[in-house]
Amino acid sequence: VPEGYTEVMDKLAQNLFLAPTTMSQYAALAAFQSNTLAILEQRRQAFERRRNTLLPLLKDIGFSIPVTPQGAFYLYADCSTLLNEQIPDSMALSRFLLSQAGVAITPGLDFGHYQAGSHCRFAYTRDESLLVEAAERIKRVMTG
């Protein structure tokens, strides 16, 4: 901008880029209304039920999940005991489960490099009945 407008533009930029917009502020206020909090609590409880449904099923198959997540909607699982020559890493496992069980999981490679080949992620964003069905399909193809 021309030199004479630098100070004015700096103030404008601060208001545009450093603070949430008015619309976002109103949305944040709405999130704390009692009816919204009730809906959010219902959703939190639903995710907790889904987690509590899927977690033991995956452990029973052979996935290692040493920590129960407290705020996520997914399980990050060690799949190393399930890997072999035909399925050498989490990417191969993800492809195998998609093609053979019709279940989509995400390989650890999508989340970084540390032990990514031996970890995968399971989202529990679906109803419990579908999570049970998915675990049954996985178990069926993994145990032969």
C-alpha angles and dihedrals in degrees: 000000000000113000094252092060099048096098094046092046091048090057091047092049091050091054094045101042109023101049134048117260120258091253091054091049091054090048090052091051090050090053089065097052114115095245091051092047089053091053091047091050090052089052092047090053091049091053090047091053090048092050091048090050098048101038099068092041092056092045089052089056092053105266114136116224107167097178128050107225115238102192111016134089095222142059120229104209135190106230098177095116089058096052123100141153093294093043105034101165146008093273091056090045091051091051092045093051092047094050099037104030101024089235122131118213129163122246118234089241088080090064105048141295108278107106088330093147091061099045136069136179129236118195116210097200095124132078118283093250091059092046090053090048092049092050091049091052091049092048092049094054095039096050095040 
